[in-house]
């Protein structure tokens, strides 16, 4: 067993955790990250980065390196029904320079963040290390965490522990924080990728061509990422009828991809079922502990907000955590300087996503009759443009606090 003194112990090396790590390192803090996976070479679902997230990563000096590893720009978000465009969210009409939806493997962002973190001598990265215990003092304040990995137990003593370990957060469970799960809509999503040798699409689409709605966009390198919706908790019944039955349903929903579906989907291993839900932890802050990203709030895939809000969480938490360290105060009240205003942003985004889910994925005769009329009406209102800007940029007052960085750590602009 070894002991590691640090200022901040971050559990989870996702977009929220590594963005926060880099911000704190540039501000002179000691940071230790615990990551349960052995490497970044794993499957990720979230790939669409909204303009707001692109802007923050650019200001942090990360975006160009991540993009150089491979990505695709998408011009529009489209809602289609039987080849008829109901909603055309044209991102190119938004203020530049980041006026696109960026399809970028999450791994490319994480690799760039991790490489930049590793240039700092005050950074420790413990991969293949699971957080097994939160260390607390006699007053119940979190004082660190124990990570269990290849080198045995690592006892990390910290001013504050940050749970950034995803929707099924172990840190959240260890802290005894209750979580309110909300079904985003009564659909599940079956994810799969199809290689293509034709021109890749430049739009993110949710469409109905027959059967249940589907989501599709170009995914680097040379794939089309597809999410096929089906009634909530119905997949096991569908799968019990066999792979050919599932493929027939997919071909009905995606006739333009039918040949590739037949050729490329050869086993159930080629398919991944996403448990779609949203939810929030009842507490984001406890003495010595802060939850950010999916650990604090979980989002469904509609609206492509997962990576965006995670990065914004990290940027918003950075000045609060740095002030907490300098004041020697990691109380709940102090940490809530981040959590309380940020909850307002997240609540607003969840309401938008719930509205999107009902509008885009509802089924039935009445919905099919009403949807085109409502979409046409809404797309010409000021509300529609307000919602599009909110989805694209989030809270635009959240910015990189360069003035908190140590001399020589400012990102060239």
Secondary structure, DSSP 8 states (H G I E B T S, - for coil): -EEEE-SEEEE--SHHHHHHHHHHHHTT--EEEEESSS-S-S--S--EE-HHHHHHHHHTT-HHHHHHT--EEE-EEEEEETTEEEEEEEGGGSSSSS-SEEE--HHHHHHHHHHHHTTSTTEEEEET-EEEEEEE-TTS-EEEEEEEETTEEEEEE-SEEEE---TT-HHHHHTT--EEEE-SSSEEEEEEEEE-SS---SEEEEEESSSS-EEEEEETTTEEEEEEEEETT-HHHHHHT-HHHHHHHHHHH-GGGHHHHHHH--SGGG-EEE---EEEES-SEETTEEE-GGGTEE--STTS-HHHHHHHHHHHHHHHHHHHHHHT---HHHHHHHHHHHHHHHHHHHHHHHHHHHHHH--SHHHHHHHHHHHHHHTTSHHHHHHHHHHHHS-TT----GGGS-TT-----
